[in-house]
Amino acid sequence: MLNKFPILAWPVKGFDEKQIDEVKLWKEIGLTVNICDDGWNENETNKDAFIRLLDECHKHDIKVIIQDKRLLWKGASEDPEAYREKFNAVYKDFGKHPATLGFFIGDEPWKKDMEDVITAFRIQREQAPELLPFLNLLPLWDESNPPYMGFETQENYLSFMKERYNAPVLSYDRYNQMRGTEEGIHTYFHDMRIYNELAQTLGIPLWTCLLAIGHWDYAVPDEGAVRWQFNTALAGGCTGIVWFTLDDIPFATNTHGAAIDIFGEKTPHFYKFKSVSRYFLASTADIFKDLRLDECYHVGRSWGGYPLFKQGISDIILDVRSLKNTDMIVSFFTSANGDKYVAVVNNSTTVNDNNFNITFNRKKCDPYEIKGYGNSLRVYDVYPNNDSHNFDPRRENNAELCDKDRYTINLWAAAGQMYLFKI
């Protein structure tokens, strides 16, 4: 279905033939999937031109989730056979195209919509099991502000989802992290933690929709904030990244800082997304697409209810600490073939000089750092002298980290930067 890590963007404008020329920008900025086109309609859109768009996406090895208004969830449970007929018609139009990944069902459903959503998923999966029906969920609202999407409580919502939700992917959005407040950071991590637990219960991948454009009271993310959103999502178990949005929004009041302007041209903001996405695709994307999150811990301050990493939690990673008292994340993963990995992330959008130590248990692992373009370099060879130097002499118990059973390395991390080790 999809052999690459999914990086995609939310559409904000309807299809026109100018988008065919824009596909090369999607490739350049690092998209492996895209959602097209904010409401394709058989009565309003030139079908031949839209197929040329799919052809261009296939040429650039980009998969497409098609928004066709015929397949939105509304009314699916009231007349499932009518929805099935509409799906078969859309499938006939586009389902066999090699660029087609699947079809869009809708965005941010409430309780009143769920029977339609579940029916739409069921029919699409019955009719075309090779494709990916796609829906995006609301962020998790604070319990102090009921009702929750029409459910009485968040607990009721999560219980319903565990029992009934039948999607092949769980996707949700959250933008508060770009408000510049501690509460915004808290809700960002809270949602990621809870939705990851739900996705693991359902046995499906977790995708998250992150903020790429300034609007309302959300700031335009700089490169550090782009990298921080991307890598904290990976550390939180997300196996798909959706940007809202790389295109400018022509109908909104105060949108600003888009990567691609209303004329379909690159802006200066284009390059920060290109830098983050393309480096990831060239280095660790093929590893991350097959990883399952085992545990995620925070270092320094706990955000969103994540547990703090402490000595004794792992018998492989004995210690992780920032010498500048900067918050960090430590996540443990298992690959599809059973290999073990640990990711360490600088959990700051602004600190570009985070200096930290990570201590490995010599008896339990021979760690490899995954860096460059997918190369695995043996940590003992990359940092051969770190047994004897690069330690802060003011730190307590420093000598304990330098004996024959432990191996400590000292690293620097920019805002949101991740190190991935195979252990």
N, C-alpha and C positions, 0 to 999 in steps of 0.2 A: 504493500500500500504506500509506504513512505520509507525510503532508505536513508534519509538525511534527518538531522535534527531540525524540527520545524521552527523557523523564524518567519513571522508574517506580520502584516499590518492591517489595521481596521480601515475599511473603505469609508469615505465621507462624501463621495460624489458619484453620480450615475455614470454609466458607461458612455463614452464617445470614442471616436476613432483615434483621437489624440493619445489615448491610453496605450495604444499599440506601440507607439514610439517610446512611451514611458517605461516599458518592460525592461529595457536595458539599464535604466536607473535602479529598478528593483534588484536586478542581478548585482549591480555594482555596490549597492548598499548592504548586500548580504542576505537578502530574503531567499529562502528556499521554498516557501509557500506564500501565496497571497490570497486574500479574500476579494472577489470581484462580484458585483460591481456596485453594491448598495442598491440592489433592487432591479435586476434584469427583468424585463416584462416583454412577453412575446408580442404584444400589440404596440410597444413603444420603441423597441430596440431592433436594430438591423442584425438579424441572426448571423448572416454571412460575415459581417464585420466582427461580431463577437467571437466567432470561430477563428477568425484571423488573430484575435487577441490570444486565444488558447494556443494557436499554432506558435505564436511568438514566445509564449511562456514555455512551451515544450522545447523550443529551440534553445532557450536559456536554462533548461533543466529546473524550472519552477513549477510546482504543483499548484492547483487552483481549487479553492472552495468557492462554489458559484452561488451567489445570491439570486435566486429566481423567485419572484413574488408568488408564483404558484405553489411554492413549497413551504411558505411560512406556516407556523403551527395552527393558526386560527381556524377553528371548525373541524380539525382532524378527528376528534373523538365523537363529534356529532354525526359525521358521515364518513367513516373510515374508507369505504369503497370509493367515494368520490375523491378522497385524498390519494388513494392508491392509483386511480386513473390519472390524476394530475402528475403523480410521480413518474408513472410509466411514460407519459408524454415528454416530461423533462429529460428523463433518462434517454429516451430515443433521440432527443436533440443533442445532448451533451455527454451522456454517461459513458460512452465508449471512447471519448477523446483521451489520448494518452496523458494530457495535462490535467485531467479532472481527478481531484482527490476526493471530492464529495460535494454535498449540497448543504446550504445554510438553512437552519430551521427558525432561528430568531434570536432575540437578545433580551436578557434580563426578565425572565418570566416571574410572575407572582403565583400564589397558590391557585387562583382561579384559572390560570393558564396550564397547570401541570398535566391535567388529563389529555389536553391537546398535544402538549409536548411529548408525553410518553407514547401516545398513539403515533405521532409523526416519526419518532425514533423507531418504533417497532416496525412500521410499514417500510421505511427506507432500508432498514437492516434486513428485512425479509426479502425485499425485491432486489437489492443490490448489496449483498454482504461484502463485496470487494471494495466498496466505497465507504467514506467517512462522513456521516451526517454530523453537523456541527451546530452547537448552541453555546451561547455565553451566559453565565450566571451573574447575578448581582453580588456586590461585596456583602460581607456580613455586618449587619447593623448592630449598634449597641443595644444590649438588652434593656437599657433604661428608656428606650424609645419604641415601645410596642405600638401597634401590632407589627410583626416581622414578615413583610411580604405577604400579608394576609394570614400567616400562621400566628398563633398566639404567642409563641416564644421561639427563640433560636433553636432550643433543644427539640421542639416539635418539628421544625423545618429539617434539622439534620436527621431526625428519626425517620421522617417521611422519605428523605433522599436515600438513606441506607436501605429502606425496604422497597422503594419503587423505581428509583432512577435507573434508566436503562440505556444511557449514552455510552459510546465507546471511548469518549474523552471527557474529562471534567475541566471546563474552562471558566474562569471568573475574572472580573476586573476590580482594580483598587488603585486610586490615584492620590489618596490623602498623604502619601509619603512625600509628595512634592509641595505640601503646604508649609514646610519649614517649621513644623511644631513637633514636640515630643509625642503628643497624642496622635499625630499623623503617622509617625514611625511605628508607634505601638499598634495601631489598627492594621497597618500594612503587614507586620509580622504575625499578628493575631490571625488574620484571614489566611495567610499562607500556611500557618501551622494547622488550623482547623480543616481547611480544604485538603491539605495533604493527607491528614488522617482519614477524611472521608474518601478520597480517591484510593487510598490503600485498602480501606474496607471494601470498596466496590471492585477493586482489582483493575483499575483503569488508569491511564496516564493523567497527569495534572499539567494543564497549561495555564498561564497567567497573562493577563492583559495589563501592561505597564504604561506609564505616561511618557509620551514623547513630545507633546506640544503644550505650550502655556495657554491657559484659558481660565476664566473665572478667577479664583484665588490660588490656582496652581501655578507654580513657577516653571519656567522653561528649564529643563535639566541641562546642566553643563556636562562635559565629557565624564567627569568624575561621578556625577549622579546617574548618567546612562550606564556606566560600567558597574556602579553599585547596584542599581536595580537589576541588571542582567545577572550578575554573579550571586547576589543574595537570593535571587529566584532559583538559580541552579542549586545553591547550597540548601534551599528549602525543599528540594525534591521536584521542582518543576521541570518537565521534559518538553516544554514548548513555550516559546516567547511570542506574545502578540503585542505589537506597539499600537497605542492610540495617540496619535496617528502620525504617519510620516507626511501625509499631504495636508496642506492648509485647508481649513474648513470655510468655504465661501459664504455660508449662511450664518456663522456665529458672530457674536458681538465683539469679543476681545481676544480672539485667538492670535497667537504670535509665536515665532520661533520654529515654524515648521521646517522640515528637512527639504520638502519639495513644495514650491509655491503654487499659486493658482494657475500659473502658466505652464505647469509641468516641468519647471526648471529647478536645478539644484540651488540651494541656498548655502551659506556658510555652515548652517547646522547639520547639513547632510553628512559632513565628514566625521563627526563624532560617532554617529551610528555605524558608518562604514568601518571606522577603526575598531570598534568593539566587536561587531558581528563578524567581520572578515578575519580578525585575529582568532576568534573563537572557532570559526569554521576551519581554519588552517591548522589549529593545534589540538583542541580537546573535544570538539563536537562529536566525532565518531565514537569517542569513549562515553560521553555523557548520554548519548541517545539510548544506550543499553544499560545505564546504571539505575539501580533502585536504592532510594534513600533508606538507610537503616536507622540512624539517629542524627539529630541535629542539636548542637549545643551552642550557647552564646558564651563569650568570654568578656569579662568586665561587667557590663550591665546586661541583664536579661530584658529583651524586648518581646512583647506579644505573648508572654507566657512560656517562652522556651526555657528549658532547664539550663543551668550554668554548668560549664565544663569544669570539673575538679579533678585533681590528682586521685587516681584510683578508679575512675570511670572506665578507662581503657587500659588494657595490659600491653598495648602496642604504642599508642601515643601517650607518653607519660606526663607531658606538660606542654602547654601553649600559653605564652604570656607576652603581652606587649610591653616593651621597655619604655613606651611613652604613654602608658595607661589609656590606649585607644581600644575601643570595643572591637571584638572580633567574633567570627563564627567558625566552628569546627564541625564538619559533617562527615559521617561515615557512610560509605556506599558499598554495594555488592553488584558486580556485573552479571550479565546473563550466564557467563560460564563459571561464575563463582569467585572471580578475582576480587580482592578487597582494595578500596581506595579511601583516602581521606582528603578532603578539601579544606583549606584554611583561607578565610576571606577577611580583608580589612573592612570592618563594618562601620565605615565612615564615608560620607559623601564629600568631605573637605580635607581630611588629613592625608597628605601625599607623602609623608615621611615617616610612616609607621614602621618602627624598627622592632622586630619581635623574634623570639626564640621558639623553636619547636623541638621537643625531645622525643626520640624514638627509643624503644626497647631493643637493644642489640640482639637479645636472645629470641625475640619473637618475629623480627622482620629484617629484611634487607631492602630498605626503601628506595624507590625510584621516583624521581621528580619528572612529571610529564611537562615538558616545556618545548619551546620552539615550534616546529611543525609536526607534532605528533611523536617526536622522538622521546624515548624513555632513557633518562640519564641516571646512572647509579649515584645516589646521594653521596656515598662515601668518596666517589671520585670527583664529583662536582665541587664538594666542599671538604677537601682532604685535611685542612688544617684546623677545622673548627673544634677539635677536641681541646685545643690549647689556647685559643684566642677568640676574639669577637664577643666576649662576655662582658657585661656591665659589672665592674668590681664592687659596685655599691649594693648589688642585689644579694639578698640573704640566700644561704644554702647553695651558692653558685658551684662550689666544689662538688656537691653531690651529683651535679648534672654532667660531670666529666669523667666518670669512672668507666671501667671496662664493660659494664652492663648497659650503659646509656650513651646515646649519641645525640648531641645537641647541635643544631645549626642555627645561624643567625641570618635573618633575611629582612629586606625592606619591602614595603607594600604601599603603592599609591592608593588613592581613594577607591574603594570597591575592588581592588585587585585581588585575584584568587591565585593560590598555588594548589596544584593537584598532585598528590603523591600516590603511587601504587605501593601498597604495603603487603 
